[in-house]
Amino acid sequence: MNASLPDAILKAMQSHRGRDRAIPRADLLFQLQARFMELQDRQLRECYAELPVCSSASAPHGLWLPESRQEIDSFMAEYRCHVAPEVVARRLAIFKRAYHEFYPEDDRQRGLFT
């Protein structure tokens, strides 16, 4: 996979902050195919699964960057219904690294061990 695809996804997602501004996956794919002509839907899904991007099959459908911990929590609740616990844990860790300001309790715990 092209190393710049994750950066391109995050750049394209900047105007899609908050669930109410979600972009349909097909629209994001079309937009990215201008630069990554061979990009397929499965590749896109595999890539954004490693990024701090929320997605939903329920309305409003699409992908978005979370604006709050509540959006992440809602996404994770839906996500838990579809994937294995270890995948959920890995995805939550991605969000916690990217949005550490939403998880101040983790910062306090980290301070105990440094």
N, C-alpha and C positions, 0 to 999 in steps of 0.2 A: 504494500500500500504506500502511496506517495506520502512522504513525511510532511508535506505542507498541507495535506487534506485536513487534518485537525485544525490547523490555523485558519484555513479557509472557512471551515464550518463555523468556528467561533466568531470570525469576522462577519459572516453572513447573519449570524444570530443576534448581533448587537442591537438591531432594531426590533427584536422579538423578545423583549424583556417583560416577563409577566405572562401568566396563562392567557389572559384576555388578548394578548398580541401574538399568540401561537401561529406558527407558519405550518401549513400542511406539508408533510414529508415529501410528497410529490413535487410541490413547488420548490422546496429547498433543493431537491435532487436536480430539477430542471435548471435552477440557477447555477448550481455547482458544475453541471455538465458543460457549461460554456468554457470552463477552465480545465475540467477533468472529463474529457469527452467519453472515455471508456467507463466512467463511474456507473456502477449498478446499484440498485436499491439495497441489496444485501451488504455491499461494501459500506454504503453510507450508514446503515444501521449498526454494523460492527464497529465503525469508527466512532459514532456519537455515543455508543455504549461505554466508551472509555473517557468521555468528556462530561463536564458538569452541566448536562443538558437534560431537561425534563421532557417527557413525551406522554401523550395520552391518546388512547383510542376512543375515549368518550368525549363528548362535546365540552369545550371546543377542541376539536381534533388538532393534532400537530405537535410541534416542538417549540420550546421556549427556554430562555434563561430565567431561572427563578429570581423573584424580587424579594422573597422572604423565606424564612424557615418554614412557615406554614405551607408555602407552595411545595417545598421539598418534601415535607412530611406527607402531604396529600399524594404527591407523586409516588413516594416510597410505599405508602399503604396500597396503592393500586399495583405497583410493581411487585410487591411481595406475593400477590395472588398468582403471579405468572412464572416466577423463576425460583431457583433453588436458593436456600438461605445463604450459602457462601457467595453467590452472585450478588445478592442483596447487600451483604456486608461490604463487598468490594465496591459496589456502586455508591453506597453511603460514604465510604472513606473518600471517594473522589469528590463528592459534594463538600465534605468537611474540610478537605484541603483547599478547595477553591473558594469556599464561602465561610472561612473560619470565624468571621464576625457574627455569623448566625449561631455559632456553637461556642459561646464563651466558657461554658463549663469544661470543655476539652482543653482550653488554654490554661485554666486553673489547675487541672489535673496534670498537664504536662509540666507545669512549674514545680510540682512536688518531686519530680524525678530529675531535675536539672541542678 
